[in-house]
């Protein structure tokens, strides 16, 4: 990230946006590690962010994506009688009508209306939170089901192109620059044996059997705002990775992260498994929200989405380990190898429970076909 913002830079950025009332305060806000975020108190409250342009190298395209998606969702929420100021991010434009302000030092600033009376959770404190997050991301899919995803920029090229990531993995294995291949032969063989799984989704997309959708690409629990009083899911945030993609990838990454019984870097692999109750709960919430807008093939492929995202993530960890830990931050020797092993253990447990996972989504289809 660039240098810490000076007060002068901050005040300069604030002066560029159209705000209600006089500014009373501007203070750091939230626990995010990528963008610099500030709560601005004025006649109304706002969120000011400096976009990390070292991570998001195409901030203009990123903001065009966010704007297109937010405006479309706002209109859909209005049609349903909802409140878009609480159920969708609202971009505050600059005084000259721009989506962002870029200063002389190439700092990119944007502003949103602050959503009041809400909270977020970093970890699932009770199962209802996981269900609500599933419903929220399903609702996100439903709201955007008629949006032409091809209009969005691919701000991170080949983000979930598993076959391409497999080629990068093969190259890392072949080069073995850090002489680490000998430490992970079994893990390498595991991914080599799952090449077909990795190509499943994009092959169906190319054949037109899965549709291109708006994909959030970061479906963690803490990207959902909950109503502070009811603890019902309210709004999806952090739209920086919104791109054209597949619905099963958003579903799958949420399962990979949220239905794992252990930590992502757990060294004791006996603690790693897929929680079928959490998988069922998330499937229920997700499909209750968007099942009517998904193709039957999408619904039936949700377990594959979970498996692919877990395989892809594990393969990326192992690739980084072989390449000297140059991408993911590590805290100990072999950290990325531990991470890869947890993902492998999770895939293996998914394969043991594959019949139950597939049955869960088939049950949804059968119940809804009966209702018709």
Secondary structure as GFF3:
##gff-version 3
##sequence-region A 1 372
A	DSSP	alpha_helix	7	14	.	.	.	ID=ss1
A	DSSP	beta_strand	25	28	.	.	.	ID=ss2
A	DSSP	beta_strand	36	41	.	.	.	ID=ss3
A	DSSP	beta_strand	45	51	.	.	.	ID=ss4
A	DSSP	alpha_helix	59	79	.	.	.	ID=ss5
A	DSSP	alpha_helix	84	87	.	.	.	ID=ss6
A	DSSP	beta_strand	101	102	.	.	.	ID=ss7
A	DSSP	beta_strand	108	113	.	.	.	ID=ss8
A	DSSP	beta_strand	118	119	.	.	.	ID=ss9
A	DSSP	alpha_helix	127	143	.	.	.	ID=ss10
A	DSSP	three_ten_helix	149	151	.	.	.	ID=ss11
A	DSSP	alpha_helix	162	175	.	.	.	ID=ss12
A	DSSP	three_ten_helix	181	183	.	.	.	ID=ss13
A	DSSP	alpha_helix	185	192	.	.	.	ID=ss14
A	DSSP	alpha_helix	195	206	.	.	.	ID=ss15
A	DSSP	beta_strand	213	215	.	.	.	ID=ss16
A	DSSP	three_ten_helix	221	223	.	.	.	ID=ss17
A	DSSP	beta_strand	224	227	.	.	.	ID=ss18
A	DSSP	beta_strand	233	236	.	.	.	ID=ss19
A	DSSP	beta_strand	243	245	.	.	.	ID=ss20
A	DSSP	alpha_helix	247	258	.	.	.	ID=ss21
A	DSSP	three_ten_helix	269	271	.	.	.	ID=ss22
A	DSSP	alpha_helix	276	290	.	.	.	ID=ss23
A	DSSP	three_ten_helix	291	293	.	.	.	ID=ss24
A	DSSP	alpha_helix	296	300	.	.	.	ID=ss25
A	DSSP	alpha_helix	302	322	.	.	.	ID=ss26
A	DSSP	alpha_helix	335	352	.	.	.	ID=ss27
A	DSSP	alpha_helix	354	371	.	.	.	ID=ss28
###
